[in-house]
Amino acid sequence: MKAVYKLRGEPGAVEVRSASQPEPGPEEILVKVGAGAICGSDIHIWHYARGFEYIKPPLILGHEFVGTIVGKGAEVTDFQVGDRVISEAVHYCGRCLPCRLGQTNICENFRIIGIHFDGGFAEYAKLKAHYAHKVPASLDDQNAALVEPVTVAVHAVYANADFGPKDVVLVTGSGPIGLLVAQAARTRGTDRIIVTGLDSDEEKRLSAARALGFRAVNIQRETLRDVVMEMSDGHGADVAFEASGSTRAFVENIDLLRKGGRMVIIGYPSQNAEIFATPIIRKEITLQGNISGQWKHFEMAIELMTRGRIKTDFLITRFGLEDALPALEAAAGRDVLKAVLVP
């Protein structure tokens, strides 16, 4: 079979190579991959960026993918050959303190598919059945491959924030995660949602935000503070979701939040941010990290996508599996919103 490999611990070193088809163990399923979506983490691994040096090449990339079961181990009883499934990205131990508290996404012994062990950018992939979720026929492969990033957004909105229909939501970053977070936020009843971007985001990202009905702000042409204060009657945003990875946005969001506001941090910054702590203290601002999601958030993501409440088709640009490198380049260069590899 063909697979997308990270071959060495250095920048670049990603190639499509031949590999042996995996054999499922007793608790595993083998899937014929229908589609796999490129995530920011895949780009970081490709670049061998800071914070991703722990990967152990050679490694098949990909943690956002969907497949049809073509084989299963003897101990797998909840799934049948022919079922279409996605996998949770974070494989948790179930024994550590966070797991016992239900916080499986921050397991102390976590392993991530496509990062710690072979992933789904291949013609076939195996995975532990315990982490699989069935997807309905109404959700096609290319959209189903995006269940994991939708789960990230759902987890951010429903687990790590609390707001209602009259609250003002600020989403800094109009990339795929930002646009998914904004849609997830709307499912909580508010239509007072601001999505930010730059001149370089106008053609694809901010235009998509406007098409979805959000207040899109190009911060190089408008003053974001004026927009936030006008929408919030001078109080500031109730919650901010930082989805850009920009240290500038991280720092400025503190000023844009109302007293008692919360910032959920999703985007991985490329450098350290210097923050002045006094406003955080005086305004009682909460800073909250966000990674992946738990079982219920995957199920919620699938339901919201199936019902059309979170749309993903507008994000997708299709590439063949053999075009993985051009797809990575397009995703990193912001030429596409979401590059999806189809074997």
LOVEX-606084 format. One line per 2 residues: number of its first residue (from 1); their letters; for each residue x, y, z of N, C-alpha, C. Coordinates in pm, whole numbers, plus 50000, padded with zeros to 5 digits. Each point is the difference from the previous one (the first is absolute). Layout:
residues N
NUM> a> X,Y,Z,X,Y,Z,X,Y,Z ~ ...
***
This chain:
residues 343
1> mk> 50085,49881,50000,49915,50119,50000,50089,50124,50000 ~ 49941,50116,49966,50069,50128,50004,49968,50069,50133
3> av> 50100,50072,50053,49982,50071,50125,50089,50124,50002 ~ 49957,50101,50076,50076,50125,50013,50086,49992,50125
5> yk> 50131,49997,49981,50095,49981,50110,50075,50128,50035 ~ 50019,50021,50130,50104,50090,50050,50121,49910,50024
7> lr> 50106,50021,49923,50110,49904,49996,50110,50027,50102 ~ 50024,50128,50030,50112,50034,50089,49963,50117,50089
9> ge> 50068,50012,50112,49979,50111,50093,50071,50125,49955 ~ 49950,50062,49895,50057,50122,49945,49893,50068,49916
11> pg> 50016,50129,49968,49901,50066,49914,49986,49928,49866 ~ 49879,49994,49949,49973,49928,49876,49992,49852,50026
13> av> 50066,49922,49918,50010,49854,50016,49864,49932,50004 ~ 49904,50049,49920,49870,49935,49985,49990,49948,49857
15> ev> 49967,49872,49986,49989,49937,49869,49885,49900,49999 ~ 49946,49975,49881,49904,49892,49981,50080,49876,49962
17> rs> 49985,49893,50079,50077,49878,49978,49910,49878,50008 ~ 50053,49889,49952,49929,49873,50013,50018,49947,50141
19> as> 49896,49933,50050,50004,49943,50134,49920,49871,50001 ~ 50026,49917,50098,49923,49878,50015,49864,50032,50060
21> qp> 49898,49933,49953,49867,50019,50057,50000,49949,50143 ~ 49953,50081,50097,50004,49956,50140,49901,49888,50027
23> ep> 50030,49922,50103,49912,49892,50045,49941,50040,50134 ~ 49867,49992,50016,49939,50040,50127,50027,49899,50110
25> gp> 50028,50053,50121,50013,49915,50117,49864,49962,50054 ~ 49995,49927,50113,49872,49951,50053,49898,50110,50029
27> ee> 50046,50119,50043,49910,50109,50036,49998,50110,49894 ~ 50050,49970,49883,50015,50102,49897,49910,49975,49879
29> il> 49980,50106,49924,49928,49990,49873,50092,50050,49889 ~ 49981,49945,49882,50073,50043,49881,49901,50073,49910
31> vk> 50036,50122,49959,49910,50077,49915,50066,50031,49866 ~ 49918,50001,49898,50041,50052,49870,49970,50149,50004
33> vg> 50103,50082,49996,49985,50143,50022,49925,50064,49883 ~ 49897,50079,50035,49923,50070,49899,50051,50141,49974
35> ag> 50050,50065,50106,50053,50136,49988,50073,50035,50128 ~ 50099,50088,49988,50074,50048,50115,50028,50148,49984
37> ai> 49978,50078,50106,50016,50146,49993,50130,50044,50066 ~ 50066,50096,49937,50125,50053,50054,49970,50104,50107
39> cg> 50063,49981,50115,49983,50086,50117,50124,50087,50016 ~ 49988,50107,50079,50116,50081,50031,50112,49921,50062
41> sd> 49964,49899,50080,50103,49915,50062,50082,49926,49894 ~ 49934,49956,49893,50073,49933,49892,50101,50095,49935
43> ih> 49961,50126,49988,50092,50099,49944,50117,50023,50094 ~ 49972,50007,50131,50108,50016,50098,50097,49882,49995
45> iw> 49946,49879,49985,50085,49881,49991,50083,50005,49873 ~ 49938,50039,49891,50073,50015,49873,50117,50097,50016
47> hy> 49973,50113,50068,50105,50100,50022,50094,49962,50115 ~ 49965,49895,50074,50074,49960,50121,50010,50120,50095
49> ar> 49884,50060,50027,49993,50123,50077,50021,49975,50149 ~ 50029,50106,50070,50016,49994,50145,49874,49942,50064
51> gf> 50020,49908,50093,49889,49934,50066,49960,49869,49936 ~ 50059,49969,49884,49969,49875,49930,50125,49916,49977
53> ey> 50106,50029,50078,50125,49927,49983,49993,49858,50055 ~ 49894,49971,50075,49991,49869,50066,49952,49889,49906
55> ik> 49959,50033,49879,49954,49894,49909,50114,49905,49969 ~ 49966,49876,49968,50100,49898,49975,49983,49944,49857
57> pp> 50062,50066,49901,49993,49949,49863,50075,49867,49987 ~ 49970,49920,49896,49899,50025,49896,49859,49980,50054
59> li> 49909,50085,49955,49865,50004,50055,49901,50037,49890 ~ 49888,49926,49994,49892,50037,49909,49918,50110,50066
61> lg> 49986,50112,49931,49928,50115,50055,49848,49981,49993 ~ 49929,50092,50067,49855,50007,49985,49920,49956,50120
63> he> 49928,50095,50062,49909,49964,50110,49856,50042,49971 ~ 49977,50067,49888,49864,50036,49959,49966,49916,49877
65> fv> 49927,49892,50019,49969,49914,49886,49877,49916,50028 ~ 49945,49945,49893,49884,49912,50009,50028,49878,49914
67> gt> 49944,49887,50040,50020,49879,49921,49887,49901,50020 ~ 49997,49902,49912,49901,49892,50007,50069,49874,50051
69> iv> 49941,49937,50099,50061,49882,50061,50003,49885,49900 ~ 50120,49945,49980,50016,49884,49911,50056,49879,50074
71> gk> 50032,50017,50126,50050,49889,50082,49997,50041,50146 ~ 49993,49900,50089,49996,50032,50143,50056,49883,50079
73> ga> 50046,50035,50123,50053,49899,50089,49890,49918,50065 ~ 50040,49887,50059,49904,49905,50057,49921,50059,50116
75> ev> 50056,50098,50070,49935,50055,50119,49914,50123,49970 ~ 49992,50039,49875,49919,50116,49962,49856,49956,49978
77> td> 49909,50054,50081,49859,49960,49991,49905,50115,49965 ~ 50044,50124,50018,49912,50115,49979,49996,50050,49857
79> fq> 50086,49946,49916,50009,50045,49860,49999,49880,49907 ~ 49949,50025,49879,49994,49895,49900,50072,50045,49873
81> vg> 50045,49903,49922,50057,50031,49869,49895,50077,49919 ~ 50041,50109,49941,49909,50085,49924,49962,50128,50073
83> dr> 50019,50005,50133,49973,50123,50074,50101,50107,49960 ~ 49953,50124,49990,50090,50113,49977,50029,50066,50134
85> vi> 50127,50028,50025,50039,50050,50132,50106,50109,49988 ~ 50004,50083,50106,50113,50091,50022,50061,49960,50134
87> se> 50120,50048,50025,50068,49967,50125,50025,50125,50083 ~ 49986,49988,50130,50048,50106,50087,50150,50014,49980
89> av> 50048,50124,50000,50143,50023,49978,50082,49960,50121 ~ 49951,50036,50119,50073,49972,50124,49960,49863,50052
91> hy> 50095,49911,50007,49977,49868,50058,50045,50005,50146 ~ 49905,49981,50089,50021,50023,50143,50012,49867,50074
93> cg> 50056,50007,50122,50027,49876,50073,49881,49952,50082 ~ 49914,50093,50045,49885,49963,50082,50032,49978,50146
95> rc> 50126,50015,50039,50041,49969,50138,50053,50120,50077 ~ 50054,50099,49931,50062,50113,50069,49892,50090,50062
97> lp> 50042,50099,50079,49905,50088,50068,49910,50075,49902 ~ 50053,50067,49896,49909,50067,49907,49899,49904,49937
99> cr> 50044,49881,49963,49907,49903,49941,49891,49962,50099 ~ 50038,49978,50125,49900,49963,50102,49903,50113,50027
101> lg> 50043,50123,49972,49912,50116,50016,49919,50029,49874 ~ 50017,49916,49897,49928,50019,49876,50069,50090,49900
103> qt> 50121,50045,50032,50075,50091,49913,50096,49921,49912 ~ 49945,49909,49923,50083,49907,49923,50085,50071,49895
105> ni> 49958,50117,49956,50077,50073,49899,50132,50054,50053 ~ 50016,50005,50132,50127,50045,50058,50061,49888,50086
107> ce> 49980,49878,49955,50058,49882,50064,50150,50021,50023 ~ 50048,49957,50117,50142,50014,50032,50088,49907,49915
109> nf> 49939,49898,49944,50076,49903,49920,49951,49996,49855 ~ 49949,50114,49953,49937,50004,49868,50097,49968,49888
111> ri> 49944,49944,49894,50070,49978,49874,49907,50044,49888 ~ 50054,50070,49903,49918,50056,49893,50028,49926,49870
113> ig> 49893,49954,49937,50014,49929,49874,50058,50095,49894 ~ 50095,49951,49923,50064,50083,49900,50110,50088,50054
115> ih> 50024,49992,50131,50108,50076,50064,50088,49907,50082 ~ 49937,49918,50084,50076,49903,50080,50007,49863,49932
117> fd> 49906,49972,49913,49999,49874,49926,49929,50024,49867 ~ 50009,49903,49910,49953,50020,49862,49855,50045,49993
119> gg> 49976,50096,49910,49869,50058,49985,49929,49959,49873 ~ 49913,50089,49951,49905,49964,49896,50024,50056,49862
121> fa> 50116,50065,49975,50028,50045,49864,50059,49883,49922 ~ 49915,49906,49968,50041,49876,49933,49876,49939,49937
123> ey> 50021,49895,49924,49886,49931,49941,49926,49916,50103 ~ 50073,49950,50100,49940,49923,50109,50063,50046,50131
125> ak> 49923,49989,50108,50051,50035,50133,49935,49910,50103 ~ 50072,49971,50106,49940,49925,50110,49990,50091,50122
127> lk> 49899,49975,50082,49981,50079,50120,49927,49919,50104 ~ 50017,50040,50125,49930,49934,50109,49850,50029,49989
129> ah> 49921,49895,50004,49855,50016,49987,49942,50088,50110 ~ 50065,50000,50117,49951,50077,50114,49986,50149,49968
131> ya> 50082,50050,49908,50003,50143,49971,49923,50035,49873 ~ 49929,49904,49942,49930,50023,49873,49857,50047,50024
133> hk> 49949,50079,49906,49861,50047,50001,49941,49975,49862 ~ 49879,49946,49997,49932,49978,49872,49952,50134,49944
135> vp> 50004,50010,49867,49948,50119,49934,49888,49956,49905 ~ 49893,50080,49991,49886,49961,49917,50029,50016,49851
137> as> 49924,49930,49919,50018,50004,49855,49976,50139,49943 ~ 49921,50081,50071,49969,50135,49950,50119,50094,50005
139> ld> 50106,49961,50071,50121,50081,50010,50106,49936,49911 ~ 50030,50063,49887,50094,49938,49906,50142,50000,50056
141> dq> 50089,49926,49933,50135,49979,50053,50077,50130,50021 ~ 49995,50089,49902,50082,50121,50011,49955,50088,50115
143> na> 49870,50007,50025,49951,50076,50114,50023,49924,50130 ~ 49981,49868,49997,50020,49920,50122,50144,50006,50048
145> al> 50095,50021,49909,50140,50012,50039,50023,50121,50090 ~ 49903,50093,50003,50015,50121,50080,49930,49990,50136
147> ve> 49954,49882,50038,49935,49985,50131,50094,50041,50112 ~ 50128,49963,49990,50093,50031,50110,50016,50151,50021
149> pv> 50027,50082,49897,50007,50143,50026,49867,50061,50044 ~ 49889,49947,49952,49871,50047,50051,49989,49968,50149
151> tv> 50051,49884,50040,50000,49963,50142,50081,50099,50083 ~ 50113,50044,49948,50081,50101,50069,49916,50125,50026
153> av> 49925,50043,49900,49915,50118,50013,49887,49976,50100 ~ 49936,49885,49992,49891,49967,50092,50050,49994,50143
155> ha> 50115,49939,50021,50059,49993,50134,50030,50139,50054 ~ 50054,50088,49914,50031,50136,50042,49874,50074,50044
157> vy> 49894,49985,49923,49877,50077,50023,49916,49943,50114 ~ 49993,49867,50009,49909,49938,50097,50068,49956,50129
159> an> 50129,49970,49997,50068,49956,50121,50080,50111,50066 ~ 50055,50090,49920,50094,50098,50053,49951,50143,49998
161> ad> 49873,50021,49968,49940,50133,50004,49855,49988,50043 ~ 49946,50111,50048,49860,50002,50043,49942,50135,49960
163> fg> 49911,50000,49905,49940,50125,49954,49861,49971,49946 ~ 49921,50106,49985,49863,49984,49957,49964,50083,49879
165> pk> 49872,50007,49966,49954,50063,49875,50034,50148,49988 ~ 50013,50072,50111,50025,50143,49992,50148,50036,50013
167> dv> 50084,49901,50015,50142,50027,50024,50076,50025,49870 ~ 50109,50075,50013,50086,50033,49887,50119,49905,49998
169> vl> 50021,49937,49885,50107,49903,49982,50100,50054,49898 ~ 50126,50002,50039,50108,50043,49912,50084,49879,49961
171> vt> 50016,49978,49871,50085,49891,49950,50115,50064,49923 ~ 50121,49993,50055,50115,50055,49929,50065,49889,49918
173> gs> 49994,50020,49869,50049,49898,49907,49887,49948,49915 ~ 50012,50014,49868,49893,49959,49909,50040,49879,49917
175> gp> 50092,49921,50054,50034,49874,49936,49894,49895,50026 ~ 50024,49875,49963,49899,49896,50020,49950,49989,50143
177> ig> 50091,50000,50098,49955,49986,50138,49918,50122,50043 ~ 50044,50119,49964,49924,50119,50035,49860,49998,49942
179> ll> 49987,49960,49874,49868,49995,49936,49912,49891,50060 ~ 50062,49890,50044,49923,49894,50066,49958,50042,50140
181> va> 50089,50069,50072,49966,50050,50134,49884,50099,49992 ~ 50005,50090,49902,49892,50097,49985,49866,49930,49976
183> qa> 50001,49897,49917,49876,49925,49975,49954,49926,50125 ~ 50094,49941,50073,49964,49931,50123,49942,50098,50102
185> ar> 50058,50120,50006,49950,50102,50093,49857,50037,49966 ~ 49968,50006,49873,49863,50037,49960,49899,49894,50044
187> tr> 50043,49875,50013,49906,49897,50046,49960,50021,50145 ~ 50070,50087,50072,49961,50034,50138,49902,50116,50002
189> gt> 49959,50050,49884,49892,50097,49995,50040,50143,49969 ~ 50126,50034,50008,50039,50138,49975,50027,50024,49852
191> dr> 49964,50119,49953,50038,50041,49865,50095,50120,50006 ~ 50049,50029,50118,50092,50113,50019,50143,49945,50000
193> ii> 50045,49964,49881,50128,49930,49984,50088,50078,49903 ~ 50121,50030,50045,50099,50073,49920,50112,49904,49963
195> vt> 50039,50000,49873,50112,49917,49952,50102,50092,49936 ~ 50127,49986,50038,50103,50092,49952,50095,49935,49899
197> gl> 50064,50087,49922,50100,49955,49905,50081,50117,49949 ~ 50084,49973,49901,50090,50099,49942,49966,50021,49852
199> ds> 50073,50092,49936,49981,50020,49856,50015,49869,49923 ~ 50096,49919,50041,50026,49873,49931,49887,49900,50017
201> de> 49908,50027,50094,49887,49910,50026,49874,50042,49926 ~ 50003,50116,49935,49878,50055,49941,49936,49906,49899
203> ek> 50079,49947,49908,49943,49926,49887,49929,49873,50043 ~ 50060,49924,50091,49943,49870,50036,49940,49999,50140
205> rl> 50074,50042,50098,49960,49979,50139,49895,50101,50048 ~ 50028,50127,49986,49903,50099,50045,49876,50000,49912
207> sa> 50015,49972,49873,49882,49989,49913,49912,49883,50043 ~ 50064,49891,50044,49923,49885,50052,49928,50038,50128
209> ar> 50068,50074,50088,49937,50043,50125,49877,50086,49972 ~ 50012,50090,49903,49885,50085,49965,49887,49916,49939
211> al> 50036,49905,49915,49898,49915,49938,49925,49918,50104 ~ 50067,49968,50109,49937,49925,50109,49917,50089,50092
213> gf> 50008,50132,49979,49917,50092,50078,50068,50060,50121 ~ 50131,49990,50010,50072,50056,50114,50049,50141,49968
215> ra> 50029,50076,50105,50060,50134,49982,50149,49982,49980 ~ 50043,50006,49875,50141,49980,49967,50073,50133,50009
217> vn> 50115,49999,50068,50079,50122,50019,50141,49978,49948 ~ 50037,50076,49900,50138,50004,49953,50072,50100,50088
219> iq> 50085,49951,50089,50062,50088,50100,50103,50095,49938 ~ 50031,49982,49872,50087,50094,49931,49921,50113,49934
221> re> 49867,49990,50006,49916,50103,49940,49900,50059,50099 ~ 49971,49927,50106,49907,50048,50103,50067,49991,50136
223> tl> 49951,50080,50094,50049,49993,50137,49915,49899,50076 ~ 50060,49888,50035,49925,49891,50063,49936,50045,50130
225> rd> 50072,50079,50078,49945,50045,50128,49869,50076,49981 ~ 49994,50084,49897,49877,50077,49975,49884,49906,49970
227> vv> 50024,49897,49921,49895,49905,49964,49952,49924,50123 ~ 50095,49953,50081,49965,49923,50120,49921,50086,50097
229> me> 50045,50122,50022,49933,50086,50098,49862,50043,49952 ~ 49985,50022,49871,49868,50035,49947,49902,49884,50017
231> ms> 50044,49879,49969,49912,49884,50010,49967,49966,50145 ~ 50091,50032,50092,49982,49960,50141,49956,50115,50089
233> dg> 49955,50111,49940,49958,50118,50076,50109,50049,50094 ~ 50125,49989,49953,50113,50054,50074,50058,49911,50107
235> hg> 49947,49879,50016,50048,49911,50107,50118,49914,49959 ~ 50007,49963,49875,50101,49904,49954,49936,49865,49972
237> ad> 50071,49916,49930,49949,49868,49965,49984,49913,50124 ~ 49897,49918,50001,49978,49908,50112,50101,49886,49997
239> va> 50030,49955,49879,50097,49891,49984,50076,50022,49870 ~ 50129,49969,50004,50084,50006,49880,50060,49863,49975
241> fe> 49997,49957,49876,50065,49876,49959,50120,50038,49914 ~ 50120,49972,50048,50121,50034,49924,50036,49880,49914
243> as> 49975,50013,49870,50017,49887,49908,50103,50028,49892 ~ 50078,50106,50016,50095,50039,49895,50143,49958,50030
245> gs> 50032,49981,50128,50138,49975,50038,50083,50127,50006 ~ 49935,50115,49984,50069,50129,50004,50020,50045,50144
247> tr> 50125,50029,50036,50026,50050,50136,49941,50140,50016 ~ 49993,50076,49893,49938,50132,50007,49853,49988,50036
249> af> 49930,49908,49932,49858,49980,50030,49982,49953,50144 ~ 50087,49909,50044,49994,49948,50137,50004,50115,50100
251> ve> 50094,50093,49981,50017,50112,50093,49884,50098,49988 ~ 49961,50034,49877,49896,50100,49981,49863,49951,50045
253> ni> 49976,49871,49994,49870,49947,50044,49974,50029,50147 ~ 50105,50004,50080,49983,50030,50143,49935,50137,50017
255> dl> 50042,50095,49917,49943,50135,50007,49858,50004,49945 ~ 49969,49912,49906,49869,50003,49934,49892,49926,50077
257> lr> 50038,49922,50102,49903,49927,50081,49937,50091,50105 ~ 49875,49974,50031,49936,50070,50111,50059,49953,50131
259> kg> 49969,50071,50107,50040,49953,50133,49932,49867,50027 ~ 50077,49903,50048,49946,49867,50023,49994,49915,49874
261> gr> 50058,50050,49890,49997,49927,49874,50098,49884,49997 ~ 49993,49923,49894,50081,49879,49987,50059,49992,49860
263> mv> 50127,49960,49993,50062,49972,49871,50035,49853,49992 ~ 49949,49933,49897,50031,49861,49973,50108,49998,49892
265> ii> 50113,49938,50031,50117,50004,49913,50010,49869,49924 ~ 49985,50008,49869,49997,49882,49914,50122,49996,49908
267> gy> 50034,50114,49940,50110,50007,49904,50135,49988,50068 ~ 50088,49921,49939,50135,49984,50054,50087,50117,49956
269> ps> 50056,50077,50095,50086,50113,49962,50137,49952,49954 ~ 50060,50076,49911,50133,49965,49950,50111,50059,50087
271> qn> 49962,50089,50092,50099,50060,50089,49933,50034,50132 ~ 50081,50032,50101,49947,50035,50130,49932,50137,49996
273> ae> 49899,50017,50085,49930,50128,50011,50035,50065,50133 ~ 50029,50129,49995,50022,50076,50122,49868,50066,50038
275> if> 49952,49969,50119,49873,50058,50044,50020,50075,50132 ~ 49925,50108,50016,49998,50077,50124,49886,49945,50083
277> at> 50032,49941,50113,49901,49923,50076,49898,50086,50073 ~ 50031,50126,50025,49910,50082,50082,49858,50008,49945
279> pi> 49978,50022,49868,49861,50002,49951,49928,49867,50020 ~ 50073,49890,49991,49938,49869,50022,49949,49990,50142
281> ir> 50082,50050,50094,49963,49995,50141,49883,50093,50028 ~ 50012,50124,49956,49899,50100,50032,49865,49973,49933
283> ke> 50004,49939,49882,49876,49970,49928,49950,49858,50029 ~ 50074,49925,50079,49968,49859,50028,49976,49923,49870
285> it> 50096,50012,49910,49995,49930,49872,50043,49855,50020 ~ 49931,49908,49936,50037,49859,50001,50066,49964,49868
287> lq> 50118,49938,50008,50068,49947,49882,49985,49849,50000 ~ 49947,49944,49894,49967,49857,49994,50060,49936,49875
289> gn> 50081,49897,50018,50051,49924,49886,49892,49910,49942 ~ 50026,49948,49881,49903,49912,49933,50073,49905,49907
291> is> 49978,49871,50017,50060,49902,49910,49902,49886,49975 ~ 49982,49968,49874,49918,49886,49956,49862,50003,50067
293> gq> 49952,49885,50046,49869,49991,50062,49981,49862,50059 ~ 49890,49982,50069,49970,49872,50065,49893,49926,49917
295> wk> 49971,49879,50043,49907,49915,49926,49872,50074,49962 ~ 49939,50067,50098,49872,50066,49975,50012,50113,49898
297> hf> 50118,50063,49994,50017,50110,49905,50015,49948,49857 ~ 50062,49882,49984,50003,49938,49867,49859,49965,49954
299> em> 49921,49943,50091,49862,49965,49964,49918,50124,49969 ~ 50021,50107,50078,49929,50125,49976,50041,50061,49866
301> ai> 50129,49993,49969,50048,50053,49872,49935,49928,49883 ~ 49994,49868,50007,49938,49922,49892,49853,50038,49985
303> el> 49930,50016,50112,49858,50037,49995,49980,50139,49939 ~ 50080,50098,50045,49986,50136,49949,50032,50008,49851
305> mt> 50099,49923,49956,50034,49997,49857,49889,49933,49920 ~ 49946,49891,50052,49895,49926,49930,49874,50084,49985
307> rg> 49971,50081,50102,49881,50085,49997,50023,50130,49924 ~ 50121,50023,49953,50031,50119,49923,50020,50125,50083
309> ri> 50015,49984,50130,50019,50118,50086,50145,50047,50001 ~ 50091,49911,49968,50139,50038,49975,50035,49950,49860
311> kt> 50034,50093,49913,50028,49967,49860,50151,49994,49978 ~ 50042,49904,49919,50143,49984,49972,50032,49991,49852
313> df> 49899,49978,49915,50030,49977,49859,50071,50118,49934 ~ 49972,50123,50044,50062,50118,49941,50149,50009,50032
315> li> 50046,49925,50099,50140,50003,50040,50089,49916,49909 ~ 49942,49902,49931,50076,49888,49944,50056,50029,49860
317> tr> 50128,49971,49984,50063,49987,49869,50060,49861,49991 ~ 49962,49926,49899,50040,49859,49988,50136,49986,49931
319> fg> 50083,49911,50054,50127,49960,49940,50007,49848,50002 ~ 50068,49942,49902,50028,49858,50005,50105,49971,50106
321> le> 50000,49879,50053,50099,49962,50101,50142,50021,49949 ~ 50021,49971,49873,50134,50015,49941,50044,50146,49993
323> da> 49905,50092,50017,50031,50144,49997,50008,50058,50141 ~ 50043,49919,50096,50005,50045,50139,50090,50121,50018
325> lp> 50114,50002,49933,50093,50112,50017,49942,50130,49944 ~ 49946,50002,49878,49932,50122,49955,49884,50040,50091
327> al> 49932,49902,50058,49890,50031,50092,50052,50067,50126 ~ 50111,49950,50055,50062,50064,50116,50044,50142,49967
329> ea> 50058,50017,49883,50046,50133,49959,49881,50096,49985 ~ 49891,49951,49943,49881,50084,49983,49939,50037,50135
331> aa> 49995,49903,50092,49945,50026,50133,50087,50097,50078 ~ 50131,49980,49994,50092,50088,50072,50002,50140,49941
333> gr> 49983,50008,49868,50002,50129,49932,49866,50071,50001 ~ 49900,49943,50067,49867,50060,50013,49930,50012,49865
335> dv> 50042,49915,49904,49935,50000,49869,49866,49929,50004 ~ 49982,49915,50100,49874,49927,50018,49960,50011,50146
337> lk> 49872,49978,50028,49955,49999,50138,50029,49866,50067 ~ 49966,49891,49931,50025,49867,50056,50034,49906,49885
339> av> 50123,49951,50001,50042,49904,49899,49960,49860,50044 ~ 49928,49930,49916,49954,49865,50031,50061,49902,49900
341> lv> 50069,49899,50053,50064,49898,49917,49904,49884,49978 ~ 49983,49961,49875,49911,49889,49965,50083,49892,49931
343> p> 50015,49883,50065,50080,49891,49939,49942,49956,49866
***
